[in-house]
Amino acid sequence: MTHAIFLTIDGTEELAGRVRDDMVRRVIPGLCQRCGINFISLFAPIPGQEDPFVKDAAPPPLVIQIDTDDLAHVEPLFADAEFMRRMEGFVSCEAFETLSYPVDGAAGPAMRTAPISFNVRYYAPIEDEKQFVEHYLESHPPILGELPGVRNVLCYVPVDWAGPVPVSNCVLGNEVTFDSMEALNAALASDVRHRLREDYNAFPIRPGPNTHYARERRDFRID
């Protein structure tokens, strides 16, 4: 079982650039020297998303993911006073258990290497969060795995975690990855995308607010 902390920087492009530079120059090398961190990923918005069913507002300029077997291993990041000062007032957090699914025809889940991520989040209020999550996890990932060109299907289930930054009211996350933006848009234009919308409309519990953002991902793996 692995866990993921997502930090969303919801400020200006200038702020996101400073945080990103600090992560690459100083923070990530420090975290990489510690045991217990599997990888760190930086997500940046990428234009050109062509989804026939959703059109969200502009995405946050930076999302940071930290993957670990134990959320306690992330605590040194929040003890970094300089890093936390940069983001003060502009950061929210999600803490998840990560679930990986095989794509259609594969024996098991693959390592996430394709650089384009299509990230979905579902937020409260939802009438019955437990039933919504259970139904989604049962019905949606197998269809997602049939998207043409999809490389990974992941779901993110919230876990109890009390960190030093605000935790969002996200009740479920989802991510599918592709080799390019062209491949993502081809999948969004496919018949499978229409089947996903039909499944969405058939959910016994209606979703609350949700977002769908294409992002370009840069991974820093710890060897």
N, C-alpha and C positions, 0 to 999 in steps of 0.2 A: 504494500500500500504506500502510495506517495501522497504528499500534500503540496498545495501551492498557495503562496501568498501573492495576491495581485495588488499593486499600488497604482492607483489612477491619479495622474497629475492633471488637474483640471484648471489650468491657468493659461497664461499667454504662451505663444510659441517661444518667446525669449526665455521665459522661465523654464519651459520644457527643455530647451537647448542647454541651459546651464546645468540642470539636473542630469541630463543625458551625458554631458561631458564629464561631470563629476563622477557618475557611475563608471564610465569607461576608464577614466584616468586613475581613479583612486579607490572607489568603493568596491568594484568587482574584483580587482586584484587582491584586496584585503580579505574579502569573503572567500575567494578561491583558495586561500591558504588554510582555511578552517575545514575540518571534517564535517560531513553531514549535509552539505549543499550539493545537489546533483547538477543543476544548471541554473543560469539566470538568463532571462530573455527580455529584450526591449522591443516594444511594439510601437510603430509609428503609423499614422493614418496614410492611406494610399488612395489617390483619386481614381475615378473611373468605375466605381461599383455600379452594376446595372441589375438591381433586383426588381422583378416585376411586381412585388407585393409590398415592399417596405421602402420608406424613404425617411431616414432619421435625420435629426439635426446634426450639425458638425460634431465629429467625435473629439474627445479629449486628445491633446497633442502628444501624450506619452503615457504608456502603461508599462509597468515593470512587473515581471513574474519571477518569483524565486521558488524553485522546486526543491523539496527536501523530504526525507523520510520522517523527520520529527520537527514540528514547528518551533521547538525550543532553539533549534540551530539558527533561526532567523533573528533572534534577539540582539546579537551584536550590531545588526544594521540599525536598529532603533536606538541603540546606545551611542551612535555616531552623531554627536551634537551638531557638527557642521552640516552634515547631510540633512538632518531633520530641520535645521534652521532654514535651509533653502526652500523647503516645501511647506513651511508652516502656513496653515490656512488654505492650502491648495491640494491636499492629498486625502483620498479615502482609500479604504482597504477592503479586500475580500479574502477570506480564508476558506479553502476548499480541500476536500478529498478528490483526487483525480481518478477518473474512470476512463480507461482506454478500450476502444472497440475495434475489431478488425473491419477493414473495408471489404466489399463484396468479392468473394473468391479467395480471400487470404486466410491462411491457417490461424493467424493471430495478429494482434496489433503490431504496427511497425514503429520504429523510432521516429519521432517528429523531426524531419529535416526540411521538408518543403517550406519555402520562405514566406508564403502568403497565407495568412490566417483570417478566417471569417468568424468573428467572435460574436456570440449571442448571449444576452443576459435577460433573465426574467426577474422582476422585482415584485415585492409586496405592494399593495394588498392583493391577496388571492384568497378565495373563500376557504379552501382546504389545501394548504400547502403540501401536506404529506401525500394526499391523493394525486395532486397535480404532478409532483415529482415522480412518484411511482409509475404513473401512466406514461409520462414522457420517456422515462428511462426504458420502459418496456417496448414502446411502440416506435419512437422516433429514430434512435441510433441505427437500427437495421436499414431504414430507408435512406438515411444520410449516407450510409456505406455504399449505396448504389449510385450516388451522384457520379457522373462521368468525370474522370480525372482526379477524384478525391484521393488523398494520400493518408489522412488520419481523421478519425472521429473520436473526439474526447468530450466527456461531460464532467462538470465540476459541481460537487454537492457541498453546500456549506457545512462547516464544522464549528463547534463552540470554541471560540478563541478570543481572549481579551488582550488586545494590543494597545499601544499608546496613541494610535490614530483612529479616527472614526471608522467604524465598520458599516458597510452599506447594507441595505435591506434586500440584497439579492437572494433569491430562493433557489436559483439553478443557473448554471452556465453551460455553454456548449461551444465547441470549436471544431471546425473542419479546415483542413489545409490543402493547398494546391501549389503547383510548381510556378504558376504565373498568374497575373491578373486576368489574362485572356482565358486561362483554364477555369478560373473561378467564374467569370461571366458566362462561359459556355455551360457550366453546371447550373448556374442560376436561370439560364434560358431553356433548360432541358425539361422533359416530361417529368423527371423525378422531382424537380422543384415544385411542380404543380401537385404531385402526390404528397409532398411534405405539407403544402398548404391545406390540402384536403384533410390530412391527419390532424393538423393544427386546429382546423375548424371542427373536428370531431372530438376534441378533448372534452371529457365529461366535466372538467373544472375549467372555467374560462381563465386564461392567463391575465395577469395584471400588466402593468407597463413593461415594455421590453425594448431592447436595442439590438441592432444588427450592423456591425462595422467590419469592413475589410481593413486589414492592417498588414504592413510589412514587418517581418520579425527578424531580429538579429539575436542569435543564440551564443551564449558563452558557456561552454561545457567544462566541467571540472573533471580532469583525468585522475 
